[in-house]
Amino acid sequence: MEEMHQIAIAKDPAGGRQLNSQISILSAIELIWNLCEILFIEVAPAGSLLLHLLDWIRLHVCEADSLLADVLGSENPSKHESFWNLVTILVLQGRLDEARQMLSKEADANPASAGMCRLLGDLMRTMPILSPGNTQTLTELELKWQHWHEECERHLQDGTFIANPQLECLCKIMLGDEAALLEQKELLSNWYHFLVTRLLYSNPTVKPIDLHYYAQSSLDLFMGGESGPEPLNNILMAAFEFDIHQVIKECSIALSNWWFVAHLTDLLDHCRLLQSHNLYFGSNMREFLLLEYASGLFAHHSMWQLAVDYFDSCPELGRVSLELHIERIPLNTEQKALKVLRICEQRQMTEQVRSICKILAMKAVRNNRLGSALSWSIRAKDAAFATLVSDRFLMDYCDRGCFSDLDLIDNLGPAMMLSDRLTFLGKYREFHRVYGEKRFADAASLLLSLMTSQIAPRSFWMTLLTDALPLLEQKQVIFSAEQTYELMRCLEDLTSERPVRGEPDAQLFQDDDIETTKVEMLRLALARNLARAIIREGSLEGS
């Protein structure tokens, strides 16, 4: 509120009006909250109730402080044009010590009225008030106050202050004279200030149960039936009636969002003041209002993260509501998606995690970012999508002759078990790495296992057999006779007219000259290797 007030001063008139409107709303909210704190949370008894209400008024009617500084800052305070207004305000707010100090300045400056000032000052000093550390009972206080009140009345009837109208007016206020109080409407500024001043000087030991009567009559007297019910008046009146649910209802109607209502209800609920009020659809009032407020936050482009904490604090419907809202949040950027994902993972929201990862994987595929797509599909544990992305990697390899995103493929670890195609991708990349390290025997075994384990897609068999060619042509024998027979069987399966079972789209290569040439080269290489392997194995047996 203070920051907005500073900005409003520097703004143009239109901007300043808008900010002042916001400040007035926040001021009203603070006024309501402080009164609820006194009545519902402090539960102040008779006597101390009025002290709390006086503090409430002093906090929210703060013109007196600036006026006090202005008057005391002048050369001759008692001659200041606002001097008597200031003294009257101080008396209206029960700040009698400060009022006495101001009267002493008037006494010093005006000897003719010095006696009257001192006399009224003594009345102010002797007014009985129940202070926090005082041990006297309410009955003792009421008795002392009655004597003091009678003394003030006697002075007024004797005409002690008749020579000074201002002092006489102050004495009437201290007697709780309603007509004298209503003459000060401008200085009181509102009916609840009038209420507290009226109680201070007519019934300082008012009981909480009687507050509503005094509040209603003060409102009627102050307003004089001039205007209809205003939202703030309705809220304050409901509070003075100790009707918590009506306060919440009136605030819900009057305020533009759920912020104050949700937090007020939450605080009252923590004080166990709303235990008896459940809503017809099963949730309690606190949770209902927090869910409404959180739902509103979720629609904001940056405040949605705060809403998560509010959903977390709703034990009955919070998680379900969060799941529904998370599913609708637009994942405009990867950074935002990661934030949403972290929220879901922290709360073990498995379905939402999978859904978000799949959405991000699909976006990555559309943008041809295969590494990112594979990473997201693994995180989503989506075998079908991981297979699709793996196929795209293999197609990309066939087109370019090399793999992209090697770091990711090299470090798949246990994740490669998610789908057969992903396992094949990881193992095929491992074959290339082993081959690059010139560990030809290991590379040959790995290549053969990829062919015979049926995890390699049929469309990729020719690529695998072509990869075997350099190993078949090595000086030393890499493939044993048995391994060579296996490769020959795979080649025959591939080139036979009969498709491999389960793959009706198997291609036939007889009509393709390039493929026919490849097949002939492979047959020749396999036959040569078989002969070399048989000779080598025979010689080893003979020795």
C-alpha positions in Angstrom: 0.0 0.0 0.0 2.8 2.4 0.9 4.7 1.6 -2.4 1.5 2.2 -4.4 0.9 5.4 -2.6 4.4 6.7 -3.5 3.9 5.7 -7.1 0.5 7.3 -7.3 2.0 10.7 -6.3 4.4 10.5 -9.2 1.9 9.2 -11.8 -0.3 11.2 -14.1 -3.9 11.9 -12.8 -5.5 9.0 -14.6 -2.9 6.5 -13.4 -2.9 8.0 -10.0 -6.7 7.6 -9.7 -6.4 3.9 -10.6 -3.7 3.3 -8.0 -5.7 5.2 -5.4 -8.6 3.0 -6.1 -6.4 0.0 -5.5 -5.1 1.5 -2.3 -8.6 2.1 -1.0 -9.5 -1.5 -1.6 -6.4 -2.7 0.2 -7.2 -0.3 3.1 -10.7 -1.7 3.4 -9.3 -5.2 3.4 -6.9 -4.4 6.2 -9.7 -2.7 8.1 -11.9 -5.8 7.8 -9.0 -8.2 8.7 -8.0 -6.2 11.8 -11.6 -6.2 13.1 -11.9 -9.9 12.5 -8.7 -10.4 14.4 -10.0 -8.5 17.4 -13.5 -10.1 17.4 -12.9 -13.7 16.3 -9.2 -14.5 17.1 -8.3 -12.3 20.1 -11.9 -12.9 21.4 -11.3 -9.8 23.7 -13.6 -9.7 26.8 -15.4 -6.6 28.1 -13.0 -3.9 29.1 -10.1 -4.9 26.9 -12.4 -5.1 23.9 -12.7 -1.3 23.8 -8.9 -1.0 24.1 -8.5 -3.2 21.0 -11.2 -1.2 19.1 -9.4 2.1 20.0 -6.1 0.7 18.6 -8.1 -0.4 15.5 -9.4 3.1 14.9 -6.1 4.8 15.6 -4.5 2.5 13.0 -7.0 3.2 10.3 -7.8 6.9 11.0 -4.3 8.3 10.9 -4.9 11.9 9.8 -4.3 12.9 13.4 -0.6 12.1 13.3 0.2 14.3 10.2 -2.0 17.1 11.7 -0.1 16.8 15.0 3.3 17.1 13.3 2.0 20.1 11.3 0.7 21.9 14.4 3.7 21.2 16.6 6.0 22.2 13.8 4.5 25.7 13.7 6.0 28.7 15.6 3.0 29.1 17.9 1.0 25.8 18.0 -2.0 27.2 20.0 -2.5 29.9 17.3 -2.4 27.3 14.4 -5.7 27.3 12.5 -6.1 23.5 13.0 -5.2 23.6 16.8 -8.7 22.9 18.1 -9.4 20.4 15.4 -6.3 18.5 16.4 -7.3 18.6 20.1 -10.8 17.4 19.3 -9.5 14.5 17.1 -7.1 13.4 19.9 -10.1 13.3 22.3 -12.3 11.5 19.8 -9.6 8.8 19.5 -9.1 8.6 23.3 -5.5 9.9 23.0 -6.1 12.0 26.2 -2.4 12.3 27.3 -1.6 14.0 24.0 -4.7 16.2 24.2 -3.6 17.3 27.7 -0.2 18.3 26.4 -1.9 20.4 23.7 -4.1 22.1 26.3 -1.1 23.0 28.3 0.3 24.9 25.3 -3.1 26.7 25.1 -2.8 27.5 28.9 0.7 28.9 28.5 -0.3 31.1 25.5 -3.7 32.2 26.9 -3.7 33.0 30.7 -7.4 33.8 30.7 -8.3 30.2 29.9 -5.4 28.6 31.8 -7.6 27.5 34.7 -10.2 25.9 32.5 -7.5 24.1 30.5 -5.9 22.7 33.6 -9.3 21.6 35.0 -10.3 19.8 31.8 -6.7 18.4 31.7 -7.3 16.9 35.2 -10.5 15.3 34.0 -8.7 13.7 31.1 -5.9 12.5 33.4 -8.3 10.9 35.9 -10.5 9.2 33.4 -10.6 5.5 34.5 -9.4 3.1 31.7 -8.7 -0.6 32.0 -5.0 -0.8 31.1 -3.5 -4.2 30.1 -1.4 -4.6 33.3 -4.2 -3.4 35.6 -5.6 -5.9 38.1 -8.9 -4.1 38.9 -12.1 -5.8 38.2 -14.8 -4.6 35.8 -17.1 -3.7 38.6 -14.4 -1.5 40.2 -13.8 0.1 36.9 -17.5 0.8 36.2 -17.8 2.3 39.7 -14.8 4.6 39.2 -16.0 5.5 35.7 -19.4 6.4 37.0 -17.9 8.8 39.6 -15.7 10.4 37.0 -18.7 10.8 34.6 -20.7 12.5 37.3 -17.9 14.9 38.0 -17.6 15.8 34.3 -21.4 16.4 34.2 -21.3 18.6 37.3 -18.7 20.8 35.8 -20.7 21.1 32.6 -23.9 22.0 34.5 -22.0 24.5 36.7 -20.9 26.3 33.5 -17.2 25.8 34.4 -16.2 25.9 30.7 -19.0 28.2 29.4 -16.5 31.0 28.7 -14.6 28.8 26.2 -16.9 27.0 23.7 -14.1 24.7 22.5 -13.4 23.4 26.0 -17.1 23.1 26.7 -17.5 21.0 23.5 -14.6 18.8 24.5 -16.3 18.2 27.9 -19.6 17.3 26.2 -17.7 14.7 24.0 -16.1 13.2 27.1 -19.6 12.8 28.5 -20.6 10.8 25.5 -23.1 13.4 24.3 -24.5 12.1 21.0 -25.4 15.5 19.7 -21.9 16.9 20.5 -20.3 13.8 18.8 -22.5 14.1 15.7 -21.4 17.8 15.4 -17.9 16.4 14.8 -18.9 14.2 11.8 -16.2 15.7 9.6 -13.5 14.9 12.1 -14.9 11.4 12.9 -15.0 10.7 9.1 -17.0 7.4 9.4 -19.6 5.7 11.5 -17.3 3.0 13.1 -15.1 5.8 14.4 -18.2 7.4 15.9 -19.2 4.0 17.3 -15.8 3.5 19.2 -15.7 7.1 20.5 -19.3 6.8 21.6 -18.5 3.6 23.5 -15.4 5.0 25.0 -17.3 7.9 26.7 -20.6 6.2 27.4 -20.0 2.4 27.9 -16.3 1.6 28.2 -17.0 -1.9 29.6 -19.2 -2.9 26.7 -19.7 -6.6 26.3 -19.1 -8.3 23.0 -22.7 -9.5 22.8 -23.9 -5.9 22.9 -21.7 -4.6 20.1 -24.2 -5.3 17.4 -26.8 -3.0 19.1 -24.4 -0.1 19.4 -23.0 -0.7 15.9 -26.4 -0.6 14.3 -27.6 2.5 16.2 -24.3 4.3 15.5 -24.6 3.6 11.8 -28.2 4.9 11.7 -27.3 8.0 13.7 -24.2 8.8 11.7 -25.7 8.2 8.3 -29.1 9.7 9.2 -30.7 7.3 6.7 -29.1 9.2 3.8 -27.7 6.3 1.9 -28.4 2.6 1.2 -26.3 -0.2 2.5 -22.7 -0.2 1.3 -20.6 -3.4 1.0 -18.0 -2.3 3.6 -20.8 -1.4 6.1 -22.5 -4.7 5.5 -19.2 -6.6 6.1 -18.3 -4.6 9.3 -21.9 -5.0 10.6 -21.7 -8.8 10.0 -18.5 -8.9 12.0 -20.0 -6.9 14.9 -22.8 -9.5 14.9 -20.1 -12.2 15.2 -21.5 -13.9 12.1 -18.3 -15.3 10.5 -20.0 -16.9 7.6 -21.9 -13.7 6.7 -18.6 -11.8 6.7 -17.1 -14.3 4.3 -20.2 -14.2 2.1 -20.3 -10.4 2.0 -16.6 -10.2 1.2 -17.0 -12.7 -1.6 -19.7 -10.5 -3.1 -17.9 -7.2 -2.6 -14.3 -8.0 -3.7 -13.1 -8.6 -7.2 -11.2 -11.8 -6.5 -10.8 -14.6 -4.0 -7.5 -13.6 -2.5 -8.7 -12.0 0.7 -11.7 -14.3 1.2 -9.5 -17.4 0.8 -6.8 -16.3 3.2 -9.3 -15.0 5.8 -11.2 -18.3 5.7 -7.9 -20.2 6.0 -6.8 -18.3 9.1 -10.2 -18.6 10.7 -10.2 -22.3 10.0 -6.8 -22.7 11.6 -8.4 -21.1 14.7 -11.1 -23.8 14.5 -13.8 -21.3 14.0 -15.4 -22.9 10.9 -15.5 -26.5 12.0 -19.3 -26.7 11.9 -19.7 -25.4 8.4 -19.4 -27.9 5.5 -20.6 -27.3 2.0 -23.3 -29.5 0.5 -20.9 -31.1 -2.0 -18.6 -32.5 0.6 -15.7 -30.0 0.8 -15.4 -27.5 3.7 -15.5 -23.8 3.1 -11.8 -23.3 3.5 -10.9 -25.8 0.9 -13.6 -24.6 -1.5 -12.4 -21.0 -1.4 -8.7 -22.0 -1.7 -9.5 -24.1 -4.7 -11.4 -21.2 -6.3 -8.5 -18.8 -5.7 -5.9 -21.3 -7.0 -8.0 -21.9 -10.1 -7.9 -18.2 -10.8 -4.1 -18.1 -10.3 -3.6 -21.0 -12.7 -5.0 -18.8 -15.6 -2.2 -16.3 -15.1 0.9 -16.6 -17.2 3.4 -16.5 -14.3 1.4 -16.9 -11.1 0.3 -20.5 -11.9 3.3 -21.8 -10.0 1.9 -20.3 -6.8 -1.4 -22.0 -7.3 0.3 -25.4 -6.9 1.0 -24.6 -3.2 -2.6 -23.7 -2.6 -3.8 -27.0 -4.2 -1.3 -28.9 -2.0 -2.9 -27.4 1.1 -6.3 -28.8 0.2 -6.3 -32.4 1.5 -9.6 -33.5 0.0 -9.8 -32.2 -3.6 -6.5 -30.4 -4.0 -4.7 -33.2 -5.9 -7.5 -34.0 -8.3 -7.9 -30.2 -9.1 -4.2 -29.9 -9.6 -4.2 -32.9 -12.0 -7.0 -31.3 -14.0 -5.4 -27.9 -14.2 -1.9 -29.3 -15.1 -3.4 -31.1 -18.1 -4.7 -27.8 -19.5 -1.6 -25.7 -19.0 -0.1 -24.6 -22.4 3.5 -25.8 -22.7 4.8 -22.9 -24.7 8.5 -23.4 -23.9 10.6 -26.2 -22.9 11.6 -24.3 -19.7 8.0 -24.1 -18.7 7.4 -27.7 -19.5 10.4 -28.7 -17.3 8.8 -26.7 -14.4 5.5 -28.5 -14.9 7.2 -31.8 -15.1 9.2 -31.2 -11.9 5.9 -30.3 -10.1 4.3 -33.6 -11.3 7.3 -35.7 -10.5 7.5 -34.3 -6.9 3.9 -35.4 -6.4 4.2 -38.8 -8.1 1.6 -37.7 -10.8 2.7 -40.6 -13.1 0.0 -40.1 -15.8 0.6 -36.4 -16.1 4.4 -37.0 -16.4 3.8 -39.4 -19.2 1.4 -37.1 -21.0 3.8 -34.1 -20.8 6.8 -36.1 -21.9 4.8 -37.5 -24.9 3.7 -34.0 -25.9 7.3 -32.8 -25.8 8.5 -35.8 -27.7 6.0 -35.2 -30.5 7.0 -31.6 -30.7 10.7 -32.6 -30.9 10.0 -35.1 -33.7 8.1 -32.4 -35.7 11.1 -30.2 -35.4 13.4 -33.1 -36.4 15.2 -33.0 -33.0 15.5 -36.7 -32.7 17.8 -36.8 -29.7 15.4 -34.6 -27.6 12.4 -36.7 -28.9 14.1 -40.0 -27.8 15.0 -38.5 -24.4 11.4 -37.4 -23.8 10.0 -40.8 -24.9 12.3 -42.6 -22.5 11.3 -40.3 -19.7 7.6 -41.0 -20.6 8.4 -44.8 -20.6 6.5 -44.9 -23.9 7.7 -48.0 -25.7 5.7 -47.3 -28.9 7.0 -43.8 -29.3 10.5 -44.9 -28.4 10.2 -47.4 -31.3 9.1 -44.7 -33.7 11.9 -42.4 -32.8 14.4 -45.3 -33.0 13.2 -46.0 -36.5 13.7 -42.4 -37.4 17.3 -42.6 -36.1 17.9 -45.7 -38.2 16.4 -44.1 -41.4 18.6 -41.0 -40.7 21.7 -43.3 -40.4 20.8 -45.0 -43.7 20.5 -41.6 -45.4 23.6 -40.0 -43.9 25.9 -42.9 -43.0 26.4 -41.7 -39.5 24.4 -41.3 -36.2 23.3 -37.9 -34.7 23.2 -37.4 -30.9 25.9 -40.0 -30.2 26.2 -39.0 -26.5 22.6 -39.9 -25.9 22.7 -43.2 -27.8 26.0 -44.2 -26.1 24.6 -43.6 -22.7 21.2 -45.2 -22.9 22.0 -47.7 -20.2 19.0 -49.7 -18.9 16.7 -47.4 -20.8 17.4 -49.3 -24.0 15.3 -52.1 -22.7 12.2 -50.0 -23.1 11.5 -51.4 -26.6 13.1 -53.9 -28.9 13.9 -51.2 -31.5 15.6 -49.0 -28.9 17.6 -52.0 -27.8 18.6 -52.6 -31.4 19.6 -49.0 -31.8 21.8 -49.1 -28.7 23.4 -52.4 -29.6 23.9 -51.4 -33.2 25.7 -48.2 -32.1 27.8 -50.4 -29.7 28.8 -52.6 -32.7 30.1 -49.5 -34.5 32.0 -48.4 -31.4 33.6 -51.9 -31.0 34.4 -52.1 -34.7 36.0 -48.6 -34.5 38.2 -49.9 -31.6 39.3 -52.8 -34.0 37.9 -55.4 -31.7 36.7 -57.4 -34.7 35.8 -60.7 -33.0 33.5 -58.8 -30.5 32.0 -56.8 -33.3 31.3 -59.9 -35.3 29.6 -61.7 -32.4 27.5 -58.6 -31.7 26.5 -58.2 -35.3 25.5 -61.9 -35.5 23.5 -61.7 -32.3 21.6 -58.7 -33.7 20.7 -60.7 -36.8 19.7 -63.9 -35.1 17.8 -62.5 -32.0 15.1 -61.1 -34.3 15.2 -57.6 -32.7 16.7 -56.1 -35.9 13.9 -54.8 -38.2 13.8 -56.8 -41.4 14.3 -53.7 -43.5 17.7 -53.2 -41.8 19.0 -56.7 -42.5 20.7 -55.8 -45.7 22.5 -53.0 -43.9 23.7 -55.4 -41.2 24.9 -57.9 -43.8 26.7 -55.1 -45.7 28.4 -54.2 -42.4 29.6 -57.7 -42.2 31.5 -57.5 -45.5 34.6 -55.7 -44.1 34.8 -58.4 -41.4 34.5 -61.2 -43.9 37.3 -59.7 -46.0 39.8 -59.4 -43.1 43.1 -61.3 -43.4 42.4 -63.3 -40.3 39.2 -65.4 -40.0 36.7 -63.4 -37.9 33.5 -65.5 -38.4 33.6 -69.2 -37.5 32.1 -71.7 -39.9 29.0 -71.9 -37.7 28.6 -68.1 -37.6 29.1 -68.0 -41.4 26.3 -70.5 -41.9 24.0 -68.3 -39.7 24.8 -65.3 -41.9 24.2 -67.3 -45.0 20.8 -68.4 -43.6 19.9 -64.8 -42.9 20.8 -63.8 -46.4 18.8 -66.6 -47.9 15.8 -65.7 -45.7 16.1 -62.1 -46.9 16.4 -62.9 -50.6 13.9 -65.7 -50.8 10.5 -64.9 -52.3 8.8 -66.2 -49.2 8.4 -63.2 -46.7 9.6 -63.8 -43.2 6.7 -64.7 -40.9 5.1 -61.6 -39.3 6.5 -59.2 -41.9 4.2 -59.3 -45.0 5.9 -56.2 -46.4 9.3 -57.9 -46.9 11.0 -56.5 -50.0 12.2 -58.8 -52.8 15.6 -57.8 -54.2 15.7 -59.8 -57.5 14.4 -56.9 -59.6 16.8 -54.4 -58.2 20.2 -54.5 -59.9 22.1 -52.7 -57.0 20.7 -55.0 -54.4 21.4 -58.0 -56.6 25.0 -56.9 -56.9 25.2 -56.6 -53.1 23.7 -60.0 -52.6 26.2 -61.6 -55.1 29.1 -59.8 -53.3 27.9 -61.1 -49.9 27.5 -64.7 -51.2 31.0 -64.6 -52.6 32.5 -63.2 -49.4 30.5 -65.6 -47.2 31.6 -68.6 -49.4 35.3 -67.5 -49.2 35.1 -67.0 -45.5 33.4 -70.4 -45.0 36.2 -72.1 -46.9 38.8 -70.3 -44.8 37.0 -71.0 -41.6 36.7 -74.8 -42.4 40.3 -75.0 -43.3 41.4 -73.1 -40.2 39.1 -75.1 -37.9 40.2 -78.4 -39.5 43.9 -77.6 -39.1 43.3 -76.7 -35.5 41.6 -80.0 -34.9 44.4 -81.9 -36.7 47.0 -80.3 -34.5 
